[in-house]
Amino acid sequence: MPPLALLICDYQTPLRARTPEKEWFDSSCLLARELLLSARALGPEQAWVVHVICAAEPILPRPRVSAFHDTPLNAQLRSLNVTRLLLCGVATSGVVLATFRSAVDADYDVMVVPDACADRDRVLHDALVDRFFARGMGRVLSVQEAKLEMAK
């Protein structure tokens, strides 16, 4: 099976400062870290990690909300034969939603891990997960399911 890309988006201190539910933000960061460690253990042949802000893996600065808009991400993923994307980040209604829509438009198999996402508005987060991400354009996975998907 072609490698999968784990997109880890916008876990930043300034965003945490603006989040009313700091425990939720912190929990999503810990779960994203769990996914990151699993991906690193599998290696880049199976799970390619992209930090949309910063880390030891490739860093993708972006001028717009979507990680795909005016960036080399699509070309990089295509060159690696990546067809599946795991997506987590802050905010669900910002970078996660915009990147999800761009990835679906580019014909990727997109999976969102909502437990590793957070937003300033939990009601909006829940609505996006239940009524948008899970309605046929993509898939919603638990952290455990995402780890299994990486291991395929």
C-alpha positions as CSV (number, residue, x, y, z in Angstrom):
1,M,0.0,0.0,0.0
2,P,1.3,3.5,-0.8
3,P,2.6,5.5,2.1
4,L,0.3,7.7,4.2
5,A,1.0,11.3,5.2
6,L,0.2,12.5,8.7
7,L,-0.4,16.3,8.6
8,I,0.0,17.8,12.0
9,C,-1.3,21.4,11.9
10,D,-0.9,24.5,14.0
11,Y,-0.3,23.2,17.6
12,Q,1.1,26.6,18.7
13,T,1.2,28.4,22.1
14,P,-0.5,31.6,20.7
15,L,-3.5,29.4,19.6
16,R,-3.6,27.7,23.0
17,A,-3.7,31.2,24.7
18,R,-6.9,32.0,22.7
19,T,-8.6,28.7,23.4
20,P,-11.2,28.8,26.2
21,E,-10.9,25.1,26.9
22,K,-7.1,24.7,27.6
23,E,-7.5,21.1,28.8
24,W,-9.1,20.1,25.5
25,F,-6.4,21.8,23.5
26,D,-3.7,20.0,25.7
27,S,-5.4,16.7,25.3
28,S,-5.6,17.1,21.5
29,C,-1.8,17.9,21.5
30,L,-1.0,14.8,23.5
31,L,-3.0,12.6,21.1
32,A,-1.4,14.2,18.1
33,R,2.0,13.5,19.7
34,E,0.9,9.8,20.1
35,L,0.1,9.7,16.4
36,L,3.5,11.4,15.6
37,L,5.4,8.9,17.7
38,S,3.6,6.0,15.9
39,A,4.4,7.5,12.5
40,R,8.0,8.0,13.4
41,A,8.3,4.4,14.6
42,L,6.9,3.1,11.2
43,G,9.4,5.3,9.3
44,P,8.9,7.5,6.2
45,E,8.4,4.5,3.9
46,Q,5.1,3.9,5.5
47,A,4.1,7.2,7.2
48,W,5.4,10.5,6.0
49,V,5.0,13.3,8.6
50,V,4.4,16.9,7.6
51,H,4.3,19.7,10.3
52,V,2.4,22.6,9.0
53,I,4.3,24.8,11.4
54,C,7.5,23.3,12.8
55,A,9.4,20.2,13.9
56,A,12.2,17.8,12.9
57,E,10.2,16.4,10.0
58,P,9.5,18.5,6.9
59,I,8.0,21.9,7.7
60,L,5.3,23.4,5.5
61,P,4.8,27.1,5.9
62,R,1.6,28.3,4.3
63,P,0.3,31.7,3.2
64,R,-3.4,30.7,3.6
65,V,-5.6,28.5,5.8
66,S,-5.3,25.3,3.7
67,A,-2.0,23.5,3.8
68,F,-2.5,23.0,0.0
69,H,-3.1,26.6,-1.1
70,D,0.0,28.1,-2.7
71,T,2.3,25.4,-1.2
72,P,4.3,22.6,-2.7
73,L,2.4,20.0,-0.6
74,N,0.4,18.4,-3.3
75,A,3.5,18.0,-5.6
76,Q,5.5,16.6,-2.7
77,L,2.8,14.0,-1.8
78,R,2.3,13.0,-5.4
79,S,6.0,12.5,-5.9
80,L,5.9,10.1,-2.9
81,N,2.8,8.3,-4.2
82,V,0.9,9.3,-1.1
83,T,-2.9,8.8,-1.6
84,R,-4.0,8.7,2.0
85,L,-3.9,11.6,4.5
86,L,-4.4,11.6,8.2
87,L,-5.3,15.0,9.4
88,C,-5.2,16.5,12.9
89,G,-4.7,20.1,14.2
90,V,-6.0,23.3,15.7
91,A,-8.4,24.7,14.8
92,T,-10.9,22.2,13.5
93,S,-12.9,25.1,11.8
94,G,-9.7,26.6,10.3
95,V,-6.7,24.6,9.0
96,V,-8.3,21.2,9.5
97,L,-11.5,22.1,7.5
98,A,-9.7,24.1,4.8
99,T,-7.0,21.4,4.3
100,F,-9.6,18.6,4.4
101,R,-11.6,20.3,1.6
102,S,-8.5,20.9,-0.5
103,A,-7.4,17.3,-0.1
104,V,-10.8,15.9,-1.0
105,D,-10.8,18.2,-4.1
106,A,-7.3,16.7,-5.0
107,D,-8.7,13.2,-4.7
108,Y,-6.9,12.1,-1.6
109,D,-8.4,9.5,0.8
110,V,-8.7,11.9,3.8
111,M,-9.1,10.8,7.4
112,V,-9.6,13.2,10.3
113,V,-8.7,12.3,13.8
114,P,-11.1,14.5,15.8
115,D,-9.6,13.5,19.2
116,A,-6.3,15.0,18.1
117,C,-8.1,18.3,17.0
118,A,-9.4,21.2,18.9
119,D,-11.2,24.5,18.2
120,R,-12.2,27.7,20.1
121,D,-15.8,26.4,19.7
122,R,-16.5,22.8,20.8
123,V,-20.0,22.9,19.3
124,L,-18.6,23.9,15.9
125,H,-15.9,21.2,16.2
126,D,-18.5,18.5,17.0
127,A,-20.8,19.7,14.2
128,L,-17.9,19.5,11.7
129,V,-16.9,16.1,12.8
130,D,-20.5,14.7,12.9
131,R,-22.0,16.5,10.0
132,F,-19.2,17.2,7.6
133,F,-16.1,15.1,7.9
134,A,-18.0,11.8,8.4
135,R,-20.5,12.3,5.6
136,G,-19.0,10.5,2.7
137,M,-16.2,12.9,1.6
138,G,-13.8,11.6,4.1
139,R,-13.5,9.4,7.2
140,V,-13.4,10.0,10.9
141,L,-11.0,7.8,12.9
142,S,-10.1,7.4,16.5
143,V,-6.5,7.6,17.5
144,Q,-6.3,3.8,17.7
145,E,-7.9,3.4,14.2
146,A,-5.5,6.0,12.8
147,K,-2.5,4.0,14.2
148,L,-3.9,0.9,12.5
149,E,-4.3,2.9,9.2
150,M,-0.7,4.0,9.4
151,A,0.5,0.4,9.9
152,K,-1.3,-0.9,6.7
